[in-house]
């Protein structure tokens, strides 16, 4: 997918889904808890989008020095307005990395969109001092995922192997979403002619999102198709 396509998606499609969508809200809660335990001082969000994750982290962990990168200038403009204390840079992680190293390199729902995900994994590893936190998708590819530019969904084996090849040691890999998000919601949403809701959420959409947010609290821990991998750079990578 081109940079122009991502600019258009951020301008017209993804905003309210990212901010009010129940999956994103639940994931942000989990990220804050995990990142608090990791206790970083500096963090880069690679593929930060409109800055929703950074905004929550800035509020929860005000000591954290935050940087955000994205391929989309539209997304970065939105993020800069939401998180004025953070630093933002345009970056295609398939082709380049930042010169700085960070305690935590965070990458949420990005690698499945990349043609050259191996180059991205390598660049994530090279920017990390202590931790790399990657969230992506397991399970069968849905039609709606293809429509928003997914090239793949991962298996546990593939995710671990690619991380190791890129110079990372996987510490923990776990899922989220079973059963109410995956497979139930992920399957049911494909029955709608237009797929998942897009654009601005009205009152009805926000009410449904609020209900699902509460329902998703009942998901079984560590199971489901939204997968998170916590890794650290191997010593040889750390020394580069």
Secondary structure, 3 states (H helix, E strand, C coil): CCHHHHHHHHHHCCHHHHHHCHHHHHHHHHHHHHHHHHCCCEEEEECCCCCHHHHHHHHHCCCCEEEEEECCHHHHHHHHHHCCCCEEEECCCCCCCCCCCEEEEEEECCHHHCCCHHHHHHHHHHCEEEEEEEEEEECCCCHHHHHCCCCCCECHHHHHHHHHHCCEEEEEEEEECCCHHHHHHHHHHHHCCCCCCCCCCCHHHHHHHHHHHHHHHHCCCCCCCEEEEEEEECHHHHCC
